[in-house]
Amino acid sequence: MCHTRNMRNVLMLLLCAAGFAQQPGTLDPAKDPAKLEKAEKDKAEQDKADQDVTFHIRTDVLIAPTTVLDKHGDYVNGLQPQDFQLYDNNKLQQIKADVHDQPLSLVIAVQKSSNLNEILPKIQRIGSLLNDLIAGADGETAIIAFDHRVVHAQEFTNDTGQITETMKKLTPGSSQHAVDDAVMEGIRMLRNRPKERRRVLLLIAEKRDKGSEIRVREVLTEAEFANVVIYSLDISSVIAGLTGTPMPPRPPSIPPEAQHSPANGDMTPNIIDQNYYTGNYIPMFVDIFKSAKSIFVEDAVVVFTRFTGGKEYSFISEKSLEKAIGGISQELHSQYLLSYTPNNQSEGGFHDIKVTVNRPQLEIRTRPGYWVASRPDQ
């Protein structure tokens, strides 16, 4: 009987323990269905927030590199700050500086993928021109080389001989060419240069990216923060010219129905002309910044150059390559650097920039604008 009583007591203790374990609030959190459901919901919301993250940009001083040409296409020099009017979202701004001969920091980003066995040696021979003509006597030059990886081939220096030797040592690598990654790395290098220096990135590469991990939107944001101007030399044109008779410009590779158009807008002949010829890329800039994920951009190099106020050059021979470098040099050293602190930073969205000069029949080119996300308190 004692044995039976002891067994009954043990059973009662086990039942009490089981009942206590099932009381509200005593479940293991990892096994509580309600808490598991809440944790999954919180994670889903966090993932959505990560995708929809926006950049809250506040720019203290913004630089608008401005090129002024006369009706013959010649550079116009000798203008003073009072000759310019700069509008940010149609609001007149106070121009604080017009630095014409600011020392220049140049990053040269050179593609060295395996398909450039024939063209790379020709590019290597222009090392001295790149430093002397573009960076100039007071300038400094750094070199990054890239295939699927981005390598710092040469840190900043003003030694022309060192630049020339570094260029000569570049060798073809893998079959990929991560253009976007290389541009981002060049911008980061320039971002750390002194504020009193101009920041220029020269990209010598094919126009289409192949293998980058970074997104176009992130590159544009970084360029905006760092006030970097991007120029490019199109290798695709070189290859076409060196391997056969130069061909006329090809028609758009994307059919009209598949081309980029403004959000909720129709693809009209006018939009096609803007995309490929007149260079109105503002709708694309806006869509890139508004998208949770970067929209597909076939020729990101065109977007980089036009967004930052730079220019894209093409060439088909070493002689025309040297001419293109001379053109970049002449433009850079003829530009007006108009700096200002926007008086309307509280306005979210894309801010378009417009520059006018109080003289007739002049062509003016500057960066088209920049992006400001809505402030959290609005």
C-alpha atoms as one frame of an Amber mdcrd trajectory, in Angstrom:
protein
   0.000   0.000   0.000   2.871   2.325   0.750   4.220   1.635  -2.701   0.861
   2.520  -4.278   0.606   5.712  -2.251   4.106   6.733  -3.317   3.285   6.136
  -6.968   0.123   8.210  -6.607   2.111  11.054  -5.104   4.629  10.942  -7.936
   1.823  11.059 -10.515   0.227  14.040  -8.775   3.538  15.900  -8.776   4.026
  15.245 -12.489   0.494  16.452 -13.302   1.002  19.607 -11.260   4.292  20.285
 -13.006   2.680  19.818 -16.415  -0.190  22.124 -15.497   2.212  24.779 -14.238
   4.232  24.594 -17.453   1.098  25.251 -19.522   0.035  28.353 -17.581  -0.092
  31.583 -19.594   3.188  33.406 -19.776   5.319  30.439 -18.884   5.815  28.986
 -22.380   9.234  29.022 -23.955   9.141  32.180 -26.173  10.623  30.190 -29.027
   7.631  27.832 -28.924   4.890  30.403 -28.289   2.823  30.601 -31.548   1.713
  34.164 -30.856   5.238  35.364 -30.224   6.539  33.474 -33.232   3.879  35.105
 -35.425   4.770  38.549 -34.053   8.497  37.961 -34.616   7.866  36.894 -38.221
   5.688  39.957 -38.801   8.356  42.262 -37.319  10.993  40.661 -39.526   8.839
  41.086 -42.654   8.289  44.762 -41.820  12.021  45.257 -41.253  12.836  43.582
 -44.588  10.371  45.878 -46.332  11.884  48.891 -44.587  15.356  47.789 -45.719
  14.135  47.616 -49.318  12.313  50.946 -49.160  15.135  52.785 -47.424  15.580
  56.341 -48.640  18.633  58.526 -48.519  18.138  61.644 -46.388  20.586  63.980
 -48.047  21.368  67.440 -46.762  23.912  69.318 -48.829  25.786  72.216 -47.213
  27.652  73.323 -50.328  26.763  72.086 -53.780  29.042  72.599 -56.780  27.647
  73.010 -60.282  30.485  72.684 -62.826  29.359  74.860 -65.725  30.637  74.915
 -69.308  29.837  77.930 -71.491  30.176  77.795 -75.287  29.543  80.423 -77.944
  27.594  79.802 -81.157  30.769  78.484 -82.833  31.335  75.897 -80.095  34.321
  77.718 -78.562  34.731  78.023 -74.797  33.797  81.376 -73.307  36.293  82.594
 -70.716  36.438  85.669 -68.526  32.916  85.556 -67.091  32.417  86.720 -63.496
  30.080  85.328 -60.813  27.701  88.251 -61.319  27.283  87.174 -64.961  25.556
  83.958 -63.865  22.140  83.206 -62.465  21.614  79.791 -60.887  18.162  78.392
 -60.183  17.464  75.410 -57.933  13.912  74.162 -58.521  13.202  77.547 -60.139
  14.401  79.410 -57.026  17.243  81.860 -57.543  20.330  80.981 -55.493  23.217
  83.041 -54.195  26.436  81.950 -55.886  29.173  81.887 -53.268  32.228  81.134
 -55.354  33.502  80.848 -58.891  36.712  78.876 -58.596  38.290  78.731 -62.046
  41.729  77.282 -61.326  41.125  74.994 -58.374  43.746  72.210 -58.065  42.442
  68.924 -59.367  42.382  65.387 -57.990  41.923  62.811 -60.748  41.111  59.112
 -60.500  41.579  57.115 -63.714  39.529  53.899 -63.745  40.822  51.560 -66.471
  39.083  48.399 -67.606  41.536  45.518 -67.992  39.306  42.575 -68.843  40.475
  39.708 -71.028  38.717  40.978 -74.172  41.023  44.013 -74.300  44.252  42.222
 -75.242  44.697  44.392 -78.327  43.383  47.725 -77.096  44.902  47.845 -73.597
  48.474  48.467 -74.856  47.229  51.492 -76.794  45.580  52.913 -73.697  48.730
  52.308 -71.674  50.718  54.677 -73.873  48.642  57.721 -72.852  49.605  57.717
 -69.173  51.686  60.885 -69.370  48.946  62.736 -71.280  46.352  61.843 -68.683
  48.408  63.307 -65.858  49.896  66.331 -67.613  46.913  67.488 -69.662  44.044
  66.661 -67.323  45.426  66.828 -63.773  47.859  69.612 -64.629  50.875  70.980
 -62.792  49.056  71.382 -59.467  47.049  68.190 -59.836  47.354  64.657 -58.534
  46.388  61.380 -60.175  45.474  57.918 -58.907  44.776  54.782 -60.965  42.404
  51.914 -60.332  42.211  48.915 -62.671  39.324  46.503 -62.838  37.939  43.355
 -64.332  35.564  41.547 -61.938  37.692  43.019 -59.130  38.726  46.599 -58.475
  42.420  47.087 -57.671  44.230  50.225 -56.493  47.066  50.255 -59.022  48.449
  53.663 -58.035  47.672  55.956 -55.122  47.568  59.724 -55.635  50.765  61.229
 -57.009  51.874  64.135 -59.209  54.807  62.153 -60.617  54.143  61.737 -64.349
  56.817  59.033 -64.655  55.163  56.990 -61.939  51.772  57.288 -63.620  53.282
  56.182 -66.938  54.982  53.144 -65.377  51.818  52.092 -63.548  49.806  52.216
 -66.760  52.412  50.083 -68.545  52.141  47.371 -65.882  48.421  46.758 -66.365
  47.635  43.305 -67.759  44.347  41.781 -68.976  42.393  39.892 -66.346  39.087
  38.009 -66.263  36.234  38.207 -68.759  34.055  40.483 -66.616  34.238  44.247
 -66.132  32.493  45.648 -63.058  32.079  49.233 -64.270  29.676  50.360 -61.532
  31.880  48.919 -58.761  34.922  50.693 -60.211  33.131  54.045 -60.426  31.981
  53.705 -56.819  35.517  52.947 -55.637  36.896  55.935 -57.539  34.300  58.218
 -55.966  35.191  56.952 -52.502  38.859  57.690 -53.130  38.040  61.230 -54.264
  35.694  61.805 -51.341  38.681  61.696 -48.992  40.666  64.371 -50.852  40.817
  67.909 -49.400  37.665  69.971 -49.965  39.553  72.706 -51.791  40.419  70.310
 -54.633  38.236  69.552 -57.656  37.268  65.911 -57.872  37.217  64.267 -61.298
  36.877  60.620 -62.296  37.879  59.508 -65.796  36.440  56.124 -66.757  38.118
  54.259 -69.624  35.800  51.314 -70.160  33.018  49.705 -72.092  29.666  51.366
 -71.572  27.849  48.271 -70.336  28.522  46.891 -66.905  29.268  43.201 -66.518
  29.530  41.820 -63.014  29.046  44.695 -60.544  27.532  44.149 -57.111  26.718
  47.817 -56.494  23.567  49.501 -57.796  23.412  52.590 -60.003  21.374  54.442
 -57.398  24.084  53.983 -54.773  26.780  55.225 -57.160  24.799  58.356 -58.026
  24.166  59.082 -54.350  27.860  58.780 -53.524  28.811  61.019 -56.450  26.318
  63.615 -55.234  27.722  63.622 -51.698  31.317  63.937 -52.922  30.760  66.530
 -55.710  32.551  64.284 -58.221  32.407  64.992 -61.968  32.642  61.887 -64.178
  34.033  61.771 -67.726  34.309  58.660 -69.853  36.268  57.359 -72.827  34.247
  54.679 -74.591  36.306  51.585 -75.315  33.517  50.021 -77.404  34.042  52.652
 -80.084  37.768  51.992 -80.042  37.366  48.266 -80.598  34.944  48.851 -83.465
  37.336  51.314 -85.094  40.501  49.243 -84.701  39.029  45.981 -85.968  37.468
  47.269 -89.136  36.125  50.235 -91.067  34.396  52.679 -88.737  30.664  52.102
 -88.855  27.958  54.762 -88.615  26.236  55.059 -85.229  24.000  52.077 -84.615
  20.286  52.582 -83.943  19.035  52.143 -80.377  19.537  48.554 -79.258  16.309
  48.622 -77.251  13.061  48.766 -79.275  10.842  51.780 -78.563   8.304  49.752
 -76.593  11.037  48.563 -74.202  12.838  51.864 -73.662  12.771  53.771 -70.417
   9.958  56.251 -69.992   8.878  58.381 -67.014   6.774  56.579 -64.429   3.215
  56.092 -65.715   4.157  57.888 -68.939   3.839  56.915 -72.578   6.837  56.169
 -74.796   6.506  58.864 -77.435   8.918  59.703 -80.285   9.884  62.802 -78.320
  10.889  60.717 -75.288  12.950  58.411 -77.520  14.777  61.404 -78.966  15.416
  62.753 -75.479  16.777  59.427 -74.271  19.217  58.968 -77.150  19.998  62.337
 -78.659  19.053  65.500 -76.755  20.150  63.992 -73.460  17.191  64.685 -71.153
  17.923  62.078 -68.501  16.073  63.787 -65.649  13.083  61.359 -65.789  15.521
  58.452 -65.502  17.395  60.101 -62.595  14.123  60.599 -60.738  12.996  56.994
 -61.280  16.389  55.629 -60.195  16.218  57.465 -56.870  12.539  56.719 -56.243
  12.770  52.986 -56.886  13.262  50.594 -53.978  15.524  48.667 -56.319  17.541
  50.192 -59.141  15.744  50.188 -62.481  17.494  48.506 -65.367  19.969  50.899
 -66.985  21.634  49.563 -70.105  24.284  52.277 -70.415  25.025  53.349 -66.837
  28.078  55.314 -68.022  25.816  57.760 -69.832  23.836  58.281 -66.632  26.989
  58.804 -64.547  28.481  61.400 -66.889  25.311  63.397 -67.438  24.164  63.342
 -63.813  27.464  64.735 -62.550  27.938  67.357 -65.289  30.680  65.464 -67.131
  30.754  64.238 -70.691  31.177  61.045 -72.685  33.843  60.846 -75.406  34.470
  58.218 -78.060  37.480  57.522 -80.253  38.546  55.075 -82.965  42.337  55.463
 -83.068  45.251  56.565 -80.916  45.206  59.950 -82.606  41.535  60.497 -81.833
  42.170  59.173 -78.317  44.741  61.906 -77.772  42.294  64.430 -79.207  39.597
  63.265 -76.790  41.974  63.667 -73.846  42.809  67.151 -75.059  39.089  67.917
 -75.248  38.531  66.793 -71.658  41.512  68.861 -70.537  40.300  71.968 -72.323
  36.806  71.646 -70.898  37.960  71.047 -67.339  40.282  74.034 -67.389  37.622
  76.250 -68.981  34.802  75.360 -66.606  33.228  77.671 -64.069  32.664  76.037
 -60.695  29.551  77.653 -59.273  29.051  76.752 -55.625  26.051  77.556 -53.476
  24.114  76.424 -50.416  20.558  75.594 -51.541  17.971  77.787 -49.831  15.252
  75.175 -50.376  16.694  71.988 -48.920  13.435  71.269 -47.130  11.880  70.412
 -50.501  12.051  66.672 -51.044  12.505  64.974 -54.401  14.642  65.770 -57.406
  16.024  69.329 -57.546  16.725  70.478 -61.079  19.537  72.975 -61.629  19.400
  75.647 -64.298  22.184  78.121 -65.047  21.794  81.193 -67.249  24.273  83.869
 -68.361  23.442  87.508 -69.075  24.788  87.248 -72.607  22.924  86.126 -75.743
  23.540  83.096 -77.953  25.498  81.022 -75.471  25.211  77.285 -74.835  25.403
  76.366 -71.158  25.905  72.879 -69.744  25.917  71.899 -66.074  24.773  69.012
 -63.890  21.003  68.532 -64.282  20.255  68.325 -60.583  20.416  66.271 -57.410
  18.135  64.286 -55.146  16.871  65.229 -51.695  14.682  62.735 -49.798  11.780
  64.078 -47.754  12.874  64.888 -44.236  11.606  62.558 -41.482   9.805  65.390
 -39.652   7.659  66.309 -42.669
